[in-house]
Amino acid sequence: MPPSPAHVLFLFIDGIGLGPDSSTNPMADLGPHWGRLARHTGWTTRTPCVDRDRHVFRAVDATLGVDGLPQSGTGQASLFSGVNCAKHAGRHFGPFPHSSSKPILATNNLFQRVHAATQNAEACAFANAYPPVFFEKRARRNRWTVTTLCSRQAGVRLRSTPDVHAGHALPADLVGAAWNEHLNIAIPQQTAAAAGRTLYRIMQRYRLTLFEYYETDKAGHGRSHLSISTILSRLDALLGGVLDNFSATRDLLLICSDHGNLEVPHQKPHTHHPVPLVAYGCGAAAFRSATTLTDVTPALAGLFGASTPSPLDIPSSG
């Protein structure tokens, strides 16, 4: 059994797949910190697997054996529960959780499994900060994304403006410009590298810290005000900031996505491509045999001593 890390940072990057190694694929030519996690190459179908005790890089299936293009709702629910939520729903569904996914997440989401295994209701953090308008809209509609629903179900606090000022959360764009310029909310601005160092400090306070980055998916759909090159450069700098003081003997960095999108920027729908799974640091070997989205949470929860739920413990879609 691989050793249990003291601290895990799960960086969930929405909408990045491993596509062709071509000049049209922005993931084929990435910055040095992306390369550090992939044998100093781009992230494509030709990227070699890495299989080491403290470093794993694998392509994992996002189609989940269900026809159609993978979607965020069932893809993320499958990733964060270890249960094939697309199969339960009978189709790929998104962007919000399918009705059949909600009871599965209510009993099997990653935060809950880590809380139970560590017997610590404050073992987990969701490091994204949300502006007031987010909470106002959710209060009116009671419609939550997969990650925010998992947080609410597990009693993990959703962070807001004061947390950004205190250095306890990051805004969605990492650097703070969007809140200042588009929401008229004054928050500190910082470089993406500084944001990475902030994220590393946050993860040192918890056993598991999740951060979700979704500008990648928005850009793949042509809906981001940021260019793809800016997005990938910011993520490279963020990774550099995280890795500045990273201890591979006690920390674990986990990176995964829910479906492909950004790697084929000339088309707006999602793709059938596999998605990258990176595990770097203490306990990385637990992910050596992962082949699909549903393998990630069981492997991660297992590092904390959590058992895999039996089929009888998983709510049926009926």
N, C-alpha and C positions, 0 to 999 in steps of 0.2 A: 504494500500500500504506500503510495507517495506521501511525503510528509505534509502536514497541515500548515498552510501559510498563516502568518500572524495577521496579515492584512491583504485583502483582495480588492483590486480595482477592476470592475467590469465596465469596459468602454463599449457601449452598444452604438454602432454606426449604422444608421438606417440606410438601406438601399444601395449597398455596394456588393457587386458580384465579381467573380473571377471570369472575365471575358477574354476574348482573343488578344494575343500579343501583337497589337497593331498600332499604327500611328493615330488611329481614331479613338483609341481607348485611353482616356486620361489616367487610368490606373496602371498603365504600362510604364510610365515614366514618373516616378515619385521621388520625394525628398529623402535625405539620408536616414532619417529616423524610421520612416516606413521601411526602407531597405534593410535597416538593422534587424527588423523582425521577420525578414523574408530572404535571407541569404543575399542581401544587397542587390536584389532585383526588383522589378515592378511586381504588382499583384495581379497576375493573370492566370489563365489555365495552364501556362507553361512554368509557373513558379514551382520549383521543387518542394516537395514536402520536407519538413524538418521534424526529426523524431529523436529528441534528446531528453534527458532527465529534466532539464530546466528550460527547454525551448521546443515548442511544438507549433508547426504551421501546417494546417490541413485545409483541404476543400471539403465542405460539408453540403449535403443535399438540402435544398429549400423547397422542393416540390412536394415532399411528404407523401409521395405515391398517389397524389390526387391530380386529376386532369385540370388544365387551365393554368393561368399565370399566378404564381404565388402573390399573396397580398399581406399587408402589414398586420391586420387584425389577427388572423389565424396563425400567421408566421411568428409574430411576437408572442402570442399566447403559447404556442408550441415551444418556442425557445425558452421562455421563462417558467414553464411548468414541467417540461419533459414529457408532456402528453401530446399526441398528435391531434391537435384541435381542428385542423382542416378535415381530417377523417371524421371526427365527431360531428362537425357541421355539415359534412357531405359536399363541401366545396371550399375553395379559397375565398376569404371574405376580408374586407377592410374598408376604410382604415381603422375603424373602431372594433372592439371585441364583439364577436358573434354571441348571440344569447346562450348558445350551448357551451361557450368557452368560459362564461362568468362563474358557474359553479365549480368548474375545474380549477380555475385560478383561485377561487375562494378557499380551496382546501390544499392546493398543491403549489402555490406560487413560490418562487425562489426565496423571497424574504421570509415567508412563514417557515419554510423548511430550515433555513439557517437559524432563525429564532428558536425553533424547537430543538435543534441539535445542540446549540450553544447554551440553551436555557437562559437566554438573555434577550429580552424584548427590545433592547436598544443596540443590538449587534450590527444592525444594518442602517445604511443611509442612502437616500436618493439625492444626489448632489445637484440636480437641476433646480434653478430658481425660476419661478413663474411670476409674471407681472399681475397687478390687480385685475386687469381685464380678463385674464384667464379664469380666475376664481369667480368673477361675476358671471361669465358665460356658463361655466359649469354649474353654478348654483341655479341658473334659470333652466338648464336643459338636463342636468344630471347625466351628462354623457362624458365618459372618461376614456382616455387612451389606455392601452394595455398597461403601460408602466405606471401611470398615475392610479389606475384601478388596483394594481398589485400593491402599491404603497398604501392606499386607503384600507384595503382588506387586511393588511398585515400590521397596521398601526404605525407605518413609517411616515414621518412628517413630510408634507409637501412644503418646500422652502420658497421664500418670497423675497421682496426687496431688502428688508433688514439683514437677511442672511448674506446677500451679496456684499453689503457694506461691511459686514463682520468678517468676510473672507470664508464663509461657511457654505457657499454655493456659487455656481457659475450661471450666467445667462446663456441662452441657447446659442448665441453667436460667439461665445467664448470671451470676446474682447470688450463687450459692453456698449459698443457703438450703436447698435440697433435700438436699445432701450432709450438712449439719449436722443437719437435723431428721429426715430419713428414713433416712439411712445411718449416722448417728452417726460421721461423719468430719469432723474439725475442719479446715476450710479457711477462708481469709479471705472475708468477705462484702463485696460492693461494690454500688453502684448499677449499673443497666444502662448508664447513660451512661459510668461509669468502665470497665465491661467493654468498651464500644466503643473507648475510648482504649487499653485494654490490647491489644485485637485489632489496632488500627492499629499499635501498637509492634511487635507480632509480625510483621505483614506487611512491615515495613521491613527485616526480616532475611532475607527470602526473595524469590525472583522470583514464586512463586505460593504463596498461603496459602488453604487451604480451611477453612471452618467450616460445620458442618451443624447446623441448628436444626430439631428435630422435634416440639417441643411443639405446634406448629400442627396437625400431622397427628393427634396424640393427642387434642387438643381437638376436632377435627372428628369423631373417632370417639367422643367422650364419655368418654375415658379419662384426661384430664389432671386433676390436682388444682388446676390454675390456671384461672381464668376466661379466656374469649376476650379480654375487654377488657384484662386484665392482660398476657396474652401479647402482644397487639398494641402496648400501651403500652411494654412492655419492649423490643420490637423497634424501636419508634420512637426510644426513648432510645439504644439501641445504635447505630442509624444516626447519630444526632446525635453520639455520641462518636467514631465512625469519621471523620465528616466535619469534626470540629473542626479538625484540622490537615491535612486531605486536600489534596493538590496535584493538581489536574486536569490539569496539564501533564506530570506524571511518574507518577502513580498511576492505577490502574484499579479501580473497584468493579464487580463483576459479581454480579447477583442472578438466580436462576432457581429453579423448582420442578420437581417430577416429575409431578404430577397435581393436579387440583382436589379440594377437600374442605371446608376451613374456610369457604368462601364460602357454603355451604348448611348452616348449623349444625343445622337441624331434621331432617336426614337423615344417617345414619352412613356409608353407602357413599361411595366416591369419585364424582367427576363426570366428564362428558365435556368440561368447559369447557377452553378454552386456558389456558395458564399464562403469567405475566409473565416477560419477559426484560428486564432493565435493564443497560445498560452505561454507566457514568458516569466520564469522565476520559480519560486518554491511551489511544488505540487503540479507543475506543468505536465508531468508524465501521466496524470490522471486522464488527460484528453487524447492520448495517443490513438485510441480505438474509435474515436467519435467519427461517425459517418453522416449524421443528419442533425437537424436542429434539435430534435428531441433528446439527443445524447448530452447536450451541454449542461443543463441544470442538474441532472442526476450525477454527473461527474463532479461538478462544483459542490453540490450539497454533500456528496460523499466525502470530500476533503474535510468537512466539518463534522463528519460522523453521522450524517443523516442517512436513513435507509430509503430505498426506492419504494414508493407506494405500490401495493399489490393492485391488480385490476379491480378487485372488490372495493378498494378505497377510492376509486376514481368515479365521480358522478357520471352517469350515462347521459347521452344527449337527449334522451327522452324525458 
